[in-house]
Amino acid sequence: MHEFLKGGGRQGAAIGSHDWSHSPLGPIAHWPEVLKISVAMMLASRFPMCLAWGPDLVTLHNDAYAPILGDKPPALGLPFSSVWAEAWPVIGPIAAGALSGEATFIEDFPLEIERCGAPERAYFTFCYSPVRDHDGHVLGMLDTVMETTARVEAEKRAELLNAELSHRIGNLLTIVGAIADRTVRSAASLPDARRALSTRLAAMGRAQSVLTKAGRREALVANVVKETLTAHIGLDRFTIAGPAVCLDEQQTLALALAVNELASNAVKYGALSTAQGRVTCRWRAANPETGRHFLFEWIEESGPQVQPPERRGFGSYLIENHVAAAFRGESRLDFAAAGLRYSLSAADPLLVVHARTLSDACSR
């Protein structure tokens, strides 16, 4: 092996064994000293480097540069313009600048490249530096490069997540402010307002927890219902049944508030205020009779005889108006003597994840 190639790793061995006789560089024994020194310096570096030599920019590179090439054919001895043909309209002028004596440093430069069998967007921080002989003539260029694709994409994802988080927080604060204002104005006393607001905010918090656990902006109806009910009395006295239907973020928050209001009322005055009372909470994804695509029902039974309220508070407004608006549908409260009934129907198609029924009938 030639002395200047020693310690050059796989690429040093490849350069030494390559047939250069038909290359613009000529036999390796006739290479000028400046080329040998440049190659030796490049091979000794653990930083990705590629030396492009002569007017044709014949390619030589070190081991650290190989991952940047990916599955491309061997680049050794090829013109730099051929190795990166797909990106040459962009990087060609930069390389021409280096050959004219102008060094270029660019950070996080986007390029469409093909190195794994298909086009991909990648990002690089690189420097094209002219390589001169002792008389100052430019004989080639040195490409010192670091791929930054992973970091750039991570930063873009973080920006999107931050924007999404800001949007969601803004929406949530708007809803919280409206609920707090209406709760205080409609409550009979400050302690009543404090209790009502506390349970409503807690319900919203649990709904957000369901969304967070899902890792996206949708939540299953079953998870919203169960998470909200568990905070009140547990699930022993509920029959919960329905298909796996996904709700968007606004619908998730609205349904959690509705279930919270219904459960609070049931514990205080309805079926859950007695030992025998039970509640059925069910939904379906399609209702051919009404043409609606989603129907949610809350049915109380075996509780005390229901008396229609003399005064409709903010809780009634929430489950009848706010929830219906979130679903772009209709809701109804029926104060039947045998037990309170609530229904919510929506014409908007919701995502049905599975056709199977999540039947969770719980009995003590």
Rosetta blueprint (number, residue, H / E / L):
1 M L
2 H L
3 E H
4 F H
5 L H
6 K L
7 G L
8 G L
9 G H
10 R H
11 Q H
12 G H
13 A H
14 A H
15 I H
16 G H
17 S H
18 H L
19 D L
20 W L
21 S L
22 H L
23 S L
24 P L
25 L L
26 G L
27 P L
28 I H
29 A H
30 H H
31 W L
32 P L
33 E H
34 V H
35 L H
36 K H
37 I H
38 S H
39 V H
40 A H
41 M H
42 M H
43 L H
44 A H
45 S L
46 R L
47 F L
48 P L
49 M E
50 C E
51 L E
52 A E
53 W E
54 G L
55 P L
56 D L
57 L L
58 V E
59 T E
60 L E
61 H E
62 N L
63 D H
64 A H
65 Y H
66 A H
67 P H
68 I H
69 L H
70 G L
71 D L
72 K L
73 P L
74 P L
75 A L
76 L L
77 G L
78 L L
79 P E
80 F H
81 S H
82 S H
83 V H
84 W L
85 A H
86 E H
87 A H
88 W H
89 P H
90 V H
91 I H
92 G H
93 P H
94 I H
95 A H
96 A H
97 G H
98 A H
99 L H
100 S L
101 G L
102 E L
103 A L
104 T E
105 F E
106 I E
107 E E
108 D E
109 F E
110 P E
111 L E
112 E E
113 I E
114 E E
115 R L
116 C L
117 G L
118 A L
119 P E
120 E E
121 R E
122 A E
123 Y E
124 F E
125 T E
126 F E
127 C E
128 Y E
129 S E
130 P E
131 V E
132 R E
133 D L
134 H L
135 D L
136 G L
137 H L
138 V E
139 L E
140 G E
141 M E
142 L E
143 D E
144 T E
145 V E
146 M E
147 E E
148 T L
149 T H
150 A H
151 R H
152 V H
153 E H
154 A H
155 E H
156 K H
157 R H
158 A H
159 E H
160 L H
161 L H
162 N H
163 A H
164 E H
165 L H
166 S H
167 H H
168 R H
169 I H
170 G H
171 N H
172 L H
173 L H
174 T H
175 I H
176 V H
177 G H
178 A H
179 I H
180 A H
181 D H
182 R H
183 T H
184 V H
185 R H
186 S H
187 A L
188 A L
189 S L
190 L H
191 P H
192 D H
193 A H
194 R H
195 R H
196 A H
197 L H
198 S H
199 T H
200 R H
201 L H
202 A H
203 A H
204 M H
205 G H
206 R H
207 A H
208 Q H
209 S H
210 V H
211 L H
212 T H
213 K H
214 A H
215 G L
216 R L
217 R L
218 E E
219 A E
220 L E
221 V H
222 A H
223 N H
224 V H
225 V H
226 K H
227 E H
228 T H
229 L H
230 T H
231 A L
232 H L
233 I L
234 G L
235 L L
236 D L
237 R L
238 F E
239 T E
240 I E
241 A E
242 G L
243 P E
244 A E
245 V E
246 C E
247 L E
248 D E
249 E H
250 Q H
251 Q H
252 T H
253 L H
254 A H
255 L H
256 A H
257 L H
258 A H
259 V H
260 N H
261 E H
262 L H
263 A H
264 S H
265 N H
266 A H
267 V H
268 K H
269 Y L
270 G L
271 A H
272 L H
273 S H
274 T L
275 A L
276 Q L
277 G L
278 R E
279 V E
280 T E
281 C E
282 R E
283 W E
284 R E
285 A L
286 A L
287 N E
288 P L
289 E L
290 T L
291 G L
292 R E
293 H L
294 F E
295 L E
296 F E
297 E E
298 W E
299 I E
300 E E
301 E E
302 S L
303 G L
304 P L
305 Q L
306 V L
307 Q L
308 P L
309 P L
310 E L
311 R L
312 R L
313 G L
314 F H
315 G H
316 S H
317 Y H
318 L H
319 I H
320 E H
321 N H
322 H H
323 V H
324 A H
325 A H
326 A H
327 F H
328 R L
329 G E
330 E E
331 S E
332 R E
333 L E
334 D E
335 F E
336 A E
337 A L
338 A L
339 G E
340 L E
341 R E
342 Y E
343 S E
344 L E
345 S E
346 A E
347 A L
348 D L
349 P L
350 L L
351 L E
352 V E
353 V E
354 H E
355 A E
356 R E
357 T E
358 L L
359 S L
360 D E
361 A E
362 C L
363 S L
364 R L
